[in-house]
Amino acid sequence: MGRDKIGQKCILLTTMNFPNGGAGATYLNLFCRGLKLNGCDISVFLLKGFAFGNFTYRGPRKNVTEDGIPFTYLGFKQRPDNIFLKLCDELISFVRMIIFLFSLITDRKTINLFVYSSEIQFNIPISVFTKIFGIKTSKFVAEIIDKSEFKGSFFRELKRYGYNFNFKYLNRIADKLIVFSYYLKNEYLNMGFNENNIIVQPNLTDFDYWKSPVGEIKYDLGYSGAPYLKDGLYDLFKAISLLNKKQIKVTLLVIGDATFGESLIPPLKIECEKLGISEQVSFTGLVESLSVKKYLSECRILAITRPSTIQTKAGFPTKLGEYYATRRPVLATNFGDMAKYFTDGEEIVMAECGDPESIAQKILWMLQNTEELDRISRKGYEKANKLLEYKNSVCRMIESINSSPVNI
């Protein structure tokens, strides 16, 4: 690919946080850093304000990251909780977005537009505008959100219909799709989207950043991330309870919480009490990435025990790359694309989805086979580095993005 193509002006529109504040923000930050390293002029425009637990964004509306990437909030800087203020925020952001889109017309032939959002109120005008004016657009599709996530009110149900419309129809208007799994790729192939225009990149990781310091091991197991139902902590808890019955006490550190809204930890603590493992399971709550790195270094084994659902088949966990970057051994269940990338006993220790007994057996094996575990950790790090390290991965993505889209 010629450098003139790679050096095109790139713009990212997103409803996620940026550059910090959760898995989506981490991914986008690394993607933009990779673009910049490859000579792209990248700017980020945020369609929603910052929302990450009780943390507050205190910078200006227009700011620049440590890596020199400019980002601008089109609405409020902080995402409001009040319903009326939320509507005001979205209206301001919507109007500013429309004005911004019209400002792109002059340079439309040299622009690469990236969109990371599933919200229909933004995606409809973006899709219509880019189609009319011929702006090259690539959209990220990270997962399929289960319908249970939208239950609770009429407006949440309405949001689900909007999400589905965007997923099934608006995304197909894009020139390129960047998907996180082969499951998602097959979904769009079945909808008639051309295979040459689909890029599969499971996730991105900064392996240098997540390199784990040598420290005291305080916990047998560690889990990092928002502990939603899809993340399989209940199965991990049951596995620890099963090991208790064999007189094997295993400790677990759960790092993280919901990035906004109500805490997910209280019901998890109740489950631990029911299983009689409360003294063995610790919770950090929502913490920033520097603290996450410190806590991961205190764990002997890092675990992700997701069940097999549409949501887990379609997505790919950000935490997996971070786990591998610490050079710790990884315990995972065989959900989604895991078996496509990693081999049980070679680069990972893999248990059966939704099977606490299988998870318990694998934990016991890992605790009893430290030499084998060292070999698996080393090979896992090498494999994950090739697959997920952001510098090389974004370079591959750029080559695919710069290739001419194939029309059906």
N, C-alpha and C positions, 0 to 999 in steps of 0.2 A: 504494500500500500504506500502511496506517496505521502510525504509529510504535509503537502498542501491540503489533503483530505483530513488527516488527523488534526491539523491545526485549525479546523473550522470552529466557528463560534458555537458553543454548547450552552443550552439553557435547561435547567431543571425546575419543574413546577411540582410541588408536593404538599400533601396535607400532613406529612410526618414531621417530627422534630428534626432539627438540624443545627449544628453538627453533632450535638450530644442529646441524650435523652431516650434511651431504649434501643431495641434491636434494629428497628427501621432506620433510625438516625445514624447508627453505627455503619450500617450497610451503605447508606447514601454518602456519608462522609468519606468512606474508603473508595467508593466508586468515583467521586469527584476528585479525590486525591490522585487516583490512578489516571484519570483523564488529564489532570494538570501535569503529571509526570510525563505524559505522552504528548505534551505540547498543545493541549486543548485549552481554549479560553472559556472557562466554565463559570457561570453565575447561577445562583440558587434563589428562587422566589417561593416563599412560604405562604400557603393559602390559609393556614391556621396558626394560632399563637402557640407558644411553648406550653406543654403540659407533661409534667413528669413528677408525680407524687406531690410532695410539699415544696419541691425546689422551685425557685423563681428565677426567670431570666431578667437580668438587670442591665443588659447592654442596650445600645441604641437600636432603632428600627432597622437601620442599614448598618451592617457590620461586616467584618472580615475574619475568617478563621485563622488559626495559627499557621496554616499552610497557604495563606493568601487567597482563599476562595471567598469572594463576596457573596453575602446572603442578605435578603430583604424580606421583612414581614409585610405582606400586602394588607393584612388586617391588624388586629391588636397584637401586641408583642406577647402577652400572656393570655392563654385560653381561658375565658371566663366560665364560671359555674352557673351564673344566673341565666335563665332561658332567654330573657329579653336581650341581655347583652350578647349572648351567643348569636342571636339573629342579627343584631347590629354588626357584630364582628364579621359574619359570613357575607352580609350585604356589602360592607365596605371592601372586603377582600374580593368579592365577585366583581364589583365595579372597577376596582383597580386592575384586576386581572384582564378584563375586557379592554381597558385602555392600553395595558401593556401589550396585549396580543396585537392590537392595531399598530403599535410602534414597531413591530417586527416585519411589517409588509415590505419595507424597502430592502431589507437584507434577507428576505425569506429564502433565497436560493442557496445561501451559505450557512444556514442555521440548522443545527441538530437539536430538536426539542425532545426532552425526556420528561415523562409524566409518571409520578409514583403516587397514585391516588385511586381509590375505588368509589369516590363520592360523585354521584350522578350530577349534582348541581354545578360542579366544575367541569366534569368530563364532557357533558353535552356541548357547551360552547367551544371547548378546546377541540373536540373532534370535528365539529362543523367548520370552525375557522381554519384549522390546518388542512382540511380536505379542500375547501374553496381556494385557498391561497397556495396550496402545494408545499407546505412546510413539512420537511422530513421529520417524522415523529416516531419515537420508540417508547413503548409503555412497559412498565414493570408489572408483572403478575406474580405476587409472592405466595399466595395461598388461596384456598377456597374456605371462606368463613362459614362455619356450620350455622344452620338456621336457628339453633338454640341460642346463639349469641345475640339474636335480634328480638327475643321475647321480652315482654314486660309492658309494652304500651303500643298504641296505634301508630305513633310516630316511628317507633323502632321497627314495626312491621313494614311501614312505608319505606323505611331506609333499606330493608331487606330486598324489596322489589327493585329499588334503585340500584342496589349492589348487583343483583342478578342481571339487570338490563345492561349495566356497564360491562360485566364479565362476559356476557353472551353476545353482545352486539357492538357496543362502542369500542371495545378493545380490538375488534377485528378490523376497524377502520385504520388502525395504526399501520405504519410501514413495517415496523419490526416489533416483536414481542420478546422481552427478556423474562423468562420464566425460571422458577426456582427448582423445578422437578420435571422428570420425564412424564409423570402423571399429568401435569398441566400441559405439557407439550402434546400429549396424546388427546387431551380434551380439545385443544384448538385444531389439531389435525382432523379430528372427527367433525369439527364445525366447518371444515373446508379451508382453513388458513394454510398458506403454503409453507412447507417444512423448511425451505431455505430462508424464510424470514423469521424463524423462531430460534432464539439463542437460549440454551440451557446453561445457567450458571448458578449452582446450588446456594452459594453464599460467598462472602468475602471476609477475610480475616487479616489483621495486621500481626503477623507472627512475631515481629520484633517487640511490639508493645506488650503482648501477652506472655512473653518469656517469663517463667516463674522464678522468683528468687528462692534460694535454698533456705529453708526455714524449718521450724519444728512442726511435725505432723501432729495435729490435735484431733482430727476426725478420720474415721475409716472411709466415709463416703461424703461426697460433696455434690450438690445440685445448684445450678445457677440459672436464673431467669424468672420471669413471671410465672408463678405456680398455678396455672389454670388447669382445669379438669383434663384438657387434652395432653398435658405434659406428664401424666402418669404417676404422680407422686403417691396416690393412694395404693397403687400396686407395689411401689417401693416400700411404703410403710408396712404393708402386709408381709412382704418378704422379710423385713427386719423382725417382725413379730414371729414369723415362722422360725427364724434362726434363734430367737429367744427360747422357743420350746425345745431346742437342741442344746440349750445352755451356752449359746454363742452370742455374746453381746456386741452389737455393731452400732457405732455412732454415726449420725448424719447431720450435716450442716446444710440448711436450705438458705440460699443467698438470693434475695430479691423479693419483690411483691408486685402487685398491679402498678402500672406506670401512672394511672390516674383512676379516679373513682374509689370505691370502697376497697379496703384491704382484703386480700384473699387468705390471710393467715389464720384468723379466728376459727373457721371451720376445719382447717388443717390441724390445729391444736386439739380440737375436739376429737377428731379421728385418732390422733396419737393417744389421747387419754383412753378411748375405747379399746385400743389395741394394747394398752399397757406399755407404751414405748416413749412416753413424754420425756423422761429423763435422758433418753438417748438421742433425741432430735432437738436441734437448736435452730432458731430463725434469726436472720439478721435484719429483716425488713428491707425496704427499698434503699439501696446505696449506690453511689456513683462508681464508675468503672475502676478507679484506682483502688477503692476498697474491695471491689469484686476480685481484682487480681490478687490482693493480699489474702483474702479468704480462701481462694482456690489453692494457693500455695500451702495452706494448712491441711489440705485433704489428701489422703493417700490414693483414693480412686474417685474419678469423676463420672457421674451417672446421668443418663437420660433414658427413662423407661416409658416412653410414650406408647399408648395403645394404637391399634390399627384402625383408623377412622378415615373418612374422606379428607378431613382437615390435615391429619398427619401424613397421609399419602401425598397430598398436594404440596405441602411445605417442606422446608429444610431448615433445621434449627441453627440460628446464629451461634449458639453456645457451643456447638460441636467443634468448630474451628478453634474457638477460644480454649476449649478443653485440650485439644491436641497441641496447641501452641505452648501450653505449660509443660509439655512432655510427661504428663501424668497418664497412667493407663485409663482407658475409657470403657465403661460398661454401658451398653445400649441395647434396646430391644430392636427387633428386625422390622421396623416400620418404614414405610415410604421407599426411598431409594437407597437405604443404608446398605443392603446386600449388593447393590449394583456397584458401589464404590469401595466397600470394605469387606474383608473376609474374616469370619469368626476364627479366632485362634492365631491369626496372622497380624492384622493391624488393629484389631478390636476384639473385645469379648462381648458376644451377642446372645441375648436371651430371647425367649418367645414373648411376643406382645400379649398383654393382658393375662400373664401367667406368673403370679407371685412365687410359686414354687420354683419355676425355672430361673427367675431372677435371684432367688435365695441360693440356689445351687451354684450359680455363676459367681455370686459374691463370695461364697465359701471357697470356691476354687481359686479365686483371685487372691484371697487372703493367705491361702496355703501354698501358692506357687509364685513366689516373688521373683525368682530367676527368669521364669518364662514370661512373667509380666514385664520385666525390663526389656526383653526382646520385642514383645508386642508393642510396648510404648514407643520404642525407637522406630520400628517399621511404620507404626501409625502416624508418627510425626512426619516422616518422609512422604508418605502417601498423601496426607492431608495438606502438606505444604505445597505440593504440586497442584492439587485440586483447588485450594481455597485461598492461597496467599494472594493478596489483592493486586500487587504490582503486575505479576504475570497474567493473572486472570483478566484484569481490565484491558490489558494489551490485546488479549485474544478477543475480548468482546468488541473492542474498537474495530478490529479487522472485519468482524461480521457486520457491525453497524455500517461501516463504510462501503460494504459491498452493495451493489444496486439491488433494491427490493424487487422481488419477482412477483409480477401480477398474475392472478389466476384467470 
